[in-house]
């Protein structure tokens, strides 16, 4: 069934499910456990298909990368494919896989929760004729810490305790460090099962950047990056895989983008502000608004303040970038790539994010993204 033949009334959960299934089937993704993380855009924030500017977009786009943004991509694809008749196959194989495939010339665009490294920019010049890969910030959101501890609600942890748990130093849920932060909770002696990503992940990169900034006495010895470095713990691929393991394992805790934390408890973080901060879109937006553009030329990579102590600002955030060539895009995919990126950066595209548990990119930044997209060639 082609998405472009779907009835215009079908912008519902069913439409999104078809979009996700299409992307997974066409690309052979191994991210098959993403049943709980499916997004749903409400009719109040769903773009009118007639407002999407398709230009000469046609055919099919292949893309890969960040699994954190997959639910946003699903919502966007349902709208764009219906309006423009373009099939977009997004394999949420992880940020590392996406960047690698992009630099091998296999993709129209990639998604990454980390900006391109200098060596990755250099590699991109081989496939971007006369240009290079650039970072376009498109999706924001909190990295949630989901946990499975029946009977314990509103769990509070601070950066040092989180670092201790994921560094295999704090091993049971009734440890003194956790009790101190949760004096009224009935904490069991259950062994902590800490889950991290097995694949290279921009979510891991941002999570560990937070730990390095806010708990340097524990995490400062690690270099950080997309690959997990700390000892111990258990691993699973993609955000959906970690979320699934947390849901089915007593005593588990893991990190993933907020839309994968549906139907589970999430940690509130004691940042030193007046009250612990919950993982939600509004609190993440407060932190992302403090980001600074540090990229040069057409690149719009950001520097985030992971160590914020502002009231209501959730510090453990990520921004997902769409990576495309500034120049030298393939002629057969450029119109569709440009049209899709234009749509998701538009006001209508960004409105969908909040309903899918993501944070829209602040106006001061997304306006620069829109200008850059128009110049892609």
HUGI-V807852 format. One record per residue. N is the residue number from 0. RES is the residue in three letters. SS is DSSP state (helix for helix, strand for strand, loop for the rest). PHI is phi in whole degrees, 0 to 359 (none if undefined). D_LAST is the distance of its C-alpha to the last C-alpha in Angstrom with 1 decimal. Layout:
# HUGI-V807852
n: {N:N}
res: {RES:RES}
ss: {SS:SS}
phi: {PHI:PHI}
d_last: {D_LAST:D_LAST}
This chain:
# HUGI-V807852
n: {0:1:2:3:4:5:6:7:8:9:10:11:12:13:14:15:16:17:18:19:20:21:22:23:24:25:26:27:28:29:30:31:32:33:34:35:36:37:38:39:40:41:42:43:44:45:46:47:48:49:50:51:52:53:54:55:56:57:58:59:60:61:62:63:64:65:66:67:68:69:70:71:72:73:74:75:76:77:78:79:80:81:82:83:84:85:86:87:88:89:90:91:92:93:94:95:96:97:98:99:100:101:102:103:104:105:106:107:108:109:110:111:112:113:114:115:116:117:118:119:120:121:122:123:124:125:126:127:128:129:130:131:132:133:134:135:136:137:138:139:140:141:142:143:144:145:146:147:148:149:150:151:152:153:154:155:156:157:158:159:160:161:162:163:164:165:166:167:168:169:170:171:172:173:174:175:176:177:178:179:180:181:182:183:184:185:186:187:188:189:190:191:192:193:194:195:196:197:198:199:200:201:202:203:204:205:206:207:208:209:210:211:212:213:214:215:216:217:218:219:220:221:222:223:224:225:226:227:228:229:230:231:232:233:234:235:236:237:238:239:240:241:242:243:244:245:246:247:248:249:250:251:252:253:254:255:256:257:258:259:260:261:262:263:264:265:266:267:268:269:270:271:272:273:274:275:276:277:278:279:280:281:282:283:284:285:286:287:288:289:290:291:292:293:294:295:296:297:298:299:300:301:302:303:304:305:306:307:308:309:310:311:312:313:314:315:316:317:318:319:320:321:322:323:324:325:326:327:328:329:330:331:332:333:334:335:336:337:338:339:340:341:342:343:344:345:346:347:348:349:350:351:352:353:354:355:356:357:358:359:360:361:362:363:364:365:366:367:368:369:370:371:372:373:374:375:376}
res: {UNK:UNK:UNK:UNK:UNK:UNK:UNK:UNK:UNK:UNK:UNK:UNK:UNK:UNK:UNK:UNK:UNK:UNK:UNK:UNK:UNK:UNK:UNK:UNK:UNK:UNK:UNK:UNK:UNK:UNK:UNK:UNK:UNK:UNK:UNK:UNK:UNK:UNK:UNK:UNK:UNK:UNK:UNK:UNK:UNK:UNK:UNK:UNK:UNK:UNK:UNK:UNK:UNK:UNK:UNK:UNK:UNK:UNK:UNK:UNK:UNK:UNK:UNK:UNK:UNK:UNK:UNK:UNK:UNK:UNK:UNK:UNK:UNK:UNK:UNK:UNK:UNK:UNK:UNK:UNK:UNK:UNK:UNK:UNK:UNK:UNK:UNK:UNK:UNK:UNK:UNK:UNK:UNK:UNK:UNK:UNK:UNK:UNK:UNK:UNK:UNK:UNK:UNK:UNK:UNK:UNK:UNK:UNK:UNK:UNK:UNK:UNK:UNK:UNK:UNK:UNK:UNK:UNK:UNK:UNK:UNK:UNK:UNK:UNK:UNK:UNK:UNK:UNK:UNK:UNK:UNK:UNK:UNK:UNK:UNK:UNK:UNK:UNK:UNK:UNK:UNK:UNK:UNK:UNK:UNK:UNK:UNK:UNK:UNK:UNK:UNK:UNK:UNK:UNK:UNK:UNK:UNK:UNK:UNK:UNK:UNK:UNK:UNK:UNK:UNK:UNK:UNK:UNK:UNK:UNK:UNK:UNK:UNK:UNK:UNK:UNK:UNK:UNK:UNK:UNK:UNK:UNK:UNK:UNK:UNK:UNK:UNK:UNK:UNK:UNK:UNK:UNK:UNK:UNK:UNK:UNK:UNK:UNK:UNK:UNK:UNK:UNK:UNK:UNK:UNK:UNK:UNK:UNK:UNK:UNK:UNK:UNK:UNK:UNK:UNK:UNK:UNK:UNK:UNK:UNK:UNK:UNK:UNK:UNK:UNK:UNK:UNK:UNK:UNK:UNK:UNK:UNK:UNK:UNK:UNK:UNK:UNK:UNK:UNK:UNK:UNK:UNK:UNK:UNK:UNK:UNK:UNK:UNK:UNK:UNK:UNK:UNK:UNK:UNK:UNK:UNK:UNK:UNK:UNK:UNK:UNK:UNK:UNK:UNK:UNK:UNK:UNK:UNK:UNK:UNK:UNK:UNK:UNK:UNK:UNK:UNK:UNK:UNK:UNK:UNK:UNK:UNK:UNK:UNK:UNK:UNK:UNK:UNK:UNK:UNK:UNK:UNK:UNK:UNK:UNK:UNK:UNK:UNK:UNK:UNK:UNK:UNK:UNK:UNK:UNK:UNK:UNK:UNK:UNK:UNK:UNK:UNK:UNK:UNK:UNK:UNK:UNK:UNK:UNK:UNK:UNK:UNK:UNK:UNK:UNK:UNK:UNK:UNK:UNK:UNK:UNK:UNK:UNK:UNK:UNK:UNK:UNK:UNK:UNK:UNK:UNK:UNK:UNK:UNK:UNK:UNK:UNK:UNK:UNK:UNK:UNK:UNK:UNK:UNK:UNK:UNK:UNK:UNK:UNK:UNK:UNK:UNK:UNK:UNK:UNK:UNK:UNK:UNK:UNK:UNK:UNK:UNK:UNK:UNK:UNK:UNK:UNK}
ss: {loop:loop:helix:helix:helix:loop:loop:loop:loop:loop:loop:loop:helix:helix:helix:helix:helix:helix:helix:helix:helix:helix:helix:helix:helix:helix:helix:loop:loop:loop:loop:loop:loop:loop:loop:loop:loop:loop:loop:loop:loop:loop:loop:loop:loop:loop:loop:loop:helix:helix:helix:loop:loop:loop:loop:loop:loop:loop:loop:strand:strand:strand:strand:strand:strand:loop:loop:loop:loop:helix:helix:helix:helix:helix:helix:helix:helix:helix:helix:helix:helix:helix:helix:helix:loop:loop:strand:strand:strand:strand:strand:loop:loop:loop:helix:helix:helix:helix:helix:helix:helix:helix:helix:loop:loop:loop:loop:loop:strand:strand:strand:strand:loop:loop:loop:loop:loop:helix:helix:helix:helix:helix:helix:helix:loop:loop:loop:loop:loop:loop:loop:loop:strand:strand:strand:strand:strand:strand:strand:strand:strand:strand:strand:strand:strand:strand:strand:loop:loop:loop:loop:loop:loop:loop:loop:strand:strand:strand:helix:helix:helix:helix:helix:helix:helix:helix:loop:loop:loop:loop:loop:strand:loop:loop:loop:helix:helix:helix:helix:helix:helix:loop:loop:loop:loop:loop:loop:loop:loop:loop:strand:loop:strand:strand:strand:strand:strand:loop:loop:loop:loop:helix:helix:helix:helix:helix:helix:helix:helix:helix:helix:helix:helix:helix:loop:helix:helix:helix:helix:loop:loop:loop:loop:loop:loop:loop:loop:loop:loop:loop:loop:loop:loop:strand:strand:strand:loop:helix:helix:helix:helix:helix:helix:helix:helix:helix:helix:helix:loop:loop:loop:strand:strand:strand:strand:strand:strand:helix:helix:helix:helix:loop:loop:loop:strand:strand:loop:strand:strand:strand:loop:loop:loop:loop:loop:loop:strand:loop:loop:loop:helix:helix:helix:helix:helix:helix:helix:helix:loop:loop:loop:strand:strand:loop:loop:loop:loop:loop:loop:loop:loop:strand:strand:loop:loop:loop:loop:loop:loop:loop:loop:loop:loop:loop:loop:loop:strand:strand:strand:strand:strand:strand:strand:strand:strand:loop:loop:loop:loop:loop:helix:helix:helix:helix:helix:helix:helix:helix:helix:helix:helix:helix:helix:helix:helix:loop:helix:helix:helix:helix:helix:helix:helix:helix:helix:loop:loop:loop:strand:loop:loop:loop:helix:helix:helix:helix:helix:helix:helix:helix:helix:helix:helix:helix:loop:loop:loop}
phi: {none:268:300:292:267:292:299:294:277:270:268:226:304:296:297:293:295:298:300:296:295:298:297:291:292:292:257:68:295:267:272:269:269:278:267:273:264:298:265:218:266:286:296:292:245:281:290:290:303:290:275:278:271:271:52:259:298:198:81:224:243:255:213:203:139:319:277:297:266:303:293:291:301:303:295:294:298:302:285:293:296:295:283:248:70:256:269:244:255:252:267:277:276:108:300:299:295:295:296:300:294:299:285:262:77:269:235:283:204:232:245:216:276:227:292:299:280:307:291:285:297:301:297:293:294:286:252:260:300:79:216:200:288:232:263:241:297:228:228:245:167:279:271:273:256:274:220:238:217:308:90:245:251:55:295:246:226:249:300:295:290:300:298:296:295:279:262:65:257:257:245:228:287:260:299:304:297:281:301:299:275:226:296:260:272:268:273:280:273:304:293:282:250:269:253:233:282:271:260:293:217:291:295:300:302:290:299:284:297:298:296:295:283:261:223:294:294:255:261:296:283:266:287:84:128:285:265:289:245:289:282:73:75:236:227:206:277:61:299:296:292:295:300:296:295:296:298:257:239:296:84:276:214:201:244:191:294:304:295:271:261:297:64:213:281:233:284:266:254:276:264:98:284:294:208:302:248:275:277:214:298:298:291:291:300:299:284:293:299:271:290:239:285:242:289:245:64:275:283:240:296:243:249:261:264:284:251:296:238:294:301:77:262:275:280:267:239:221:237:265:259:269:251:218:283:288:223:85:294:294:300:282:246:302:301:290:300:295:295:293:297:300:296:289:272:289:301:296:297:290:296:296:299:299:292:258:70:244:253:297:285:306:305:298:268:293:295:290:299:299:297:296:301:297:267:297:214}
d_last: {31.9:28.4:27.2:26.1:29.8:31.1:33.1:31.5:34.4:33.7:31.6:34.2:34.9:35.1:31.6:30.3:32.5:31.2:27.6:28.7:30.7:28.0:25.7:28.6:30.0:26.8:25.9:29.4:29.3:32.4:32.0:34.6:36.8:34.5:37.0:37.9:34.5:33.1:31.7:32.7:31.1:33.8:33.8:33.9:30.4:28.9:26.2:27.1:25.0:24.9:23.1:19.9:17.1:16.1:14.3:13.8:14.0:16.4:17.9:18.0:16.1:17.9:17.9:20.6:21.9:23.9:26.9:27.6:24.9:25.7:27.9:25.2:22.7:25.5:26.1:22.5:22.1:25.4:24.1:20.6:21.9:24.8:22.7:19.9:21.7:19.1:20.9:19.6:21.7:21.7:24.2:25.5:26.6:26.3:23.8:24.8:24.3:20.9:19.6:21.5:20.0:16.4:17.1:18.8:15.7:17.6:15.5:12.4:13.2:16.5:18.9:21.0:23.8:23.5:20.8:19.6:22.3:21.8:22.5:20.0:17.2:18.6:18.6:15.0:14.0:15.6:13.2:9.9:10.1:10.1:9.2:11.2:11.9:12.4:15.1:14.8:18.5:19.2:22.7:25.9:29.4:32.7:33.6:36.9:39.9:41.6:45.2:47.9:51.2:53.4:55.4:53.3:51.1:49.3:49.1:48.3:47.0:45.9:43.5:46.3:47.7:44.4:43.9:47.4:46.9:43.8:45.4:48.3:50.8:51.6:52.7:54.5:53.8:57.1:56.3:57.6:54.1:53.1:56.5:56.3:53.1:54.6:58.3:59.0:57.2:59.2:57.2:58.2:58.7:56.0:54.1:50.5:48.0:44.7:41.6:38.4:35.3:35.8:32.1:29.7:28.7:26.9:29.7:32.1:30.3:30.5:34.0:35.2:33.6:35.7:38.8:38.2:38.0:40.7:43.1:42.8:46.4:45.6:41.9:41.4:42.4:39.3:36.0:33.9:30.7:29.6:32.8:36.1:38.6:41.8:44.9:46.3:45.1:43.6:40.1:38.1:34.5:31.9:32.7:34.5:36.6:37.8:38.5:40.5:42.6:43.4:44.5:46.9:48.3:51.0:50.6:46.9:44.2:40.4:37.1:34.2:32.0:34.1:33.3:35.0:38.1:39.4:43.1:43.9:45.1:42.8:43.9:44.2:43.4:45.9:43.8:46.7:45.9:48.6:48.0:46.2:42.7:41.6:38.3:36.8:33.7:35.3:36.5:33.2:31.4:33.9:33.0:29.2:29.5:30.8:27.6:26.0:22.4:22.8:19.3:18.0:14.9:12.3:14.5:16.9:19.6:23.0:26.6:29.1:32.8:34.5:37.9:38.1:41.6:40.8:42.7:40.9:37.8:37.2:36.1:34.9:31.4:27.9:24.4:22.0:18.4:15.6:13.7:10.1:7.9:6.4:4.8:6.2:6.0:8.7:8.6:11.6:10.7:7.2:9.2:11.9:10.3:8.7:12.1:14.2:12.9:13.3:16.8:18.0:17.2:19.0:22.7:23.7:21.8:23.3:26.7:27.0:27.0:30.5:32.2:30.9:32.3:29.1:28.5:25.7:23.6:25.3:24.1:23.6:21.1:19.3:18.7:16.6:14.7:14.1:12.8:10.4:9.0:8.5:6.3:3.8:0.0}
